C-alpha cells in the first residue's frame, strides 16, 4: 500500500493504492485548506469506507440474490464484505492498485481482477488543475466472453447544517429489504433536487434516473460551491444519507452522491439497467470533474 500526493495551486489530493482511493481532497480557501470530500479520521487505516471517494468497477451497488442471467448463462456472485450478504460495489474498492505514472499534479493507477465471473483491467487517472479536479475511470474486459459492465464513483461529501444539493432527475427507485431497489416511481417532493435544496436528515439510499450528469453542492457556512460534471453525461446517480440505526457512529456529517453509468441491480432489469456489454478486449471509460468556487455571497 502506498499514498500518492498530487497538487496544484488551488487543490491538493492524497490517493491510496489500497482500493484506488481518493483518500482526501482539499481546496485552498483564504489562508487555509477546506475539504471538498469528507476528511478521514486522523491516523485511520486506508479503509475505503473512511475515504473521500472510491471507484465502482466492474459495476456499482448490488445484484439481487447475487445472481443474474445473461446470454443464456446464469452467473453467481459471492459476498465481498463481512456485513452485507451481497457482492457490493465490485472489486476495485477492495483491491490493490498499481501506480502507472505520476507527476506533481497528476497520477495514473491500474488494477487487474482475474476471478469469476468477471475478468478485467481497470484504470484511473487523476489531475489537479487550477480549481478543477479530474478523475477518469476505465475498464477493459479481459475475459473470454461478453459481459455487462458498469462504472461509477462513490464520493463522500461534507454535510453541514446549511448544505444544499442540486442534481435534477426524473425518477427514482424506492428501497426494499436488503438495501435493494424496489420500484421506479416519480420523485417525491422532499427528494426533488431539480432546484438547490437542503438534504433531508433521514435515511436515504435510493437511485435516481434521468439525470443530466451535472450537480452542484453549496456549503453556505464556508462560502463554497462544488460543481460536478460527468462525461459522457451519466444518466444515473445514487444518493445516500446514513442514520444511527445503520451506523451508530454516524454524526450527520456526510452524504454520498454517486455518479453511475447504470442502475443498482441493473443485471436483472430490462436493457440491463444501463450496463454496457463489453466483448473480450473491449473497453469503456467515464470521467468526472469537480470545479470548486465561491458562492455568490461569499464575500
Secondary structure, DSSP 8 states (H G I E B T S, - for coil): --EEEEE-SSEEEEEETBTTEEEEEEEEETTEEEESS----TT----GGGSSEEEEBS--S--GGGEEEETTEEEE----SSS-SS--SBSGGGSB-EEEEE-SSEEEEEEEEE-SS-EEEEEEEEEEETTEEEEEEEEEE-SSS-EEE--EEEEEEE--TT-EEE---SEEEEEETTTEEEEEE---GGG--SS-EE--SS-EEEEEES--SEEEEEEGGGTEEEEEEEES---EEEEEE--TTT-TT--S-EEEEEEESS-TTGGGSGGGGG-EEE-TT-EEEEEEEEEEEE-TT--
